[in-house]
Amino acid sequence: MGDEKRTCRRCGIVIPAGMLACRYHWYQLPRQLREWILATYRAGDHKAYVEYVRKADQIWKEDNDDPRAAAAKVPGSSSAA
């Protein structure tokens, strides 16, 4: 079960289960938003967690960088096809 994988919500590269985004895109988010996402996830507050993830999605959507190009900046990553 620990080998489960998922993809980054922004660029689609493969990331470990339990992560929302690749390192590059995670750290594009404001620190306070990252902290709120983690806190609500750990507390099991699904409603607040979903709200904060939607805010993250909006930030990523407004980002003008090509998500595939950004994924190439993540060492050791390979883009999902």
C-alpha positions in Angstrom: 0.0 0.0 0.0 2.9 2.4 0.6 3.9 2.1 -3.1 0.7 3.9 -4.3 1.3 6.7 -6.7 -0.8 9.7 -7.9 -0.1 12.6 -10.1 0.5 16.3 -9.4 -2.7 18.3 -9.7 -0.9 20.9 -11.7 1.6 19.2 -14.1 0.7 15.5 -14.0 4.1 14.1 -12.9 3.9 11.0 -10.7 4.2 11.8 -7.0 3.9 9.6 -3.9 0.4 8.9 -2.5 -0.6 11.4 0.1 0.9 14.4 -1.7 -1.2 17.1 -3.4 1.4 18.3 -5.9 5.0 17.9 -6.9 7.6 19.8 -4.9 7.9 22.6 -7.5 4.2 23.4 -7.6 3.6 22.8 -3.9 6.2 25.6 -3.1 4.5 27.9 -5.5 1.6 28.2 -3.1 1.7 30.8 -0.3 3.1 29.4 2.9 -0.1 30.1 4.9 -2.2 28.2 2.3 0.2 25.2 2.5 -0.1 25.2 6.2 -3.9 25.4 6.1 -4.1 22.5 3.6 -1.9 20.3 5.8 -3.7 21.2 9.0 -7.2 20.5 7.7 -6.0 17.3 6.0 -4.5 16.1 9.3 -7.5 17.1 11.3 -9.9 15.4 8.9 -11.8 18.6 8.2 -12.9 17.6 4.7 -15.0 20.7 4.0 -12.2 23.1 4.8 -9.6 21.0 3.1 -11.6 21.0 -0.1 -12.0 24.7 0.1 -8.2 25.3 0.5 -7.4 22.8 -2.3 -9.7 24.8 -4.6 -7.8 27.9 -3.7 -4.6 26.1 -4.6 -6.1 25.0 -7.9 -7.1 28.6 -8.7 -3.6 29.8 -8.0 -2.1 27.1 -10.3 -4.7 27.9 -12.9 -3.8 31.6 -12.9 -0.1 30.7 -13.2 1.0 31.4 -16.7 3.9 28.9 -16.8 3.4 25.8 -18.9 2.9 23.1 -16.3 4.9 20.5 -18.4 7.8 22.9 -18.6 7.6 23.5 -14.8 7.6 19.7 -14.2 10.9 19.5 -16.1 12.4 21.7 -13.4 11.7 19.0 -10.7 14.9 16.8 -10.4 14.2 13.2 -11.0 10.7 13.7 -12.3 9.2 12.4 -15.5 6.1 14.0 -17.0 3.0 12.0 -17.4 2.0 11.4 -21.0 
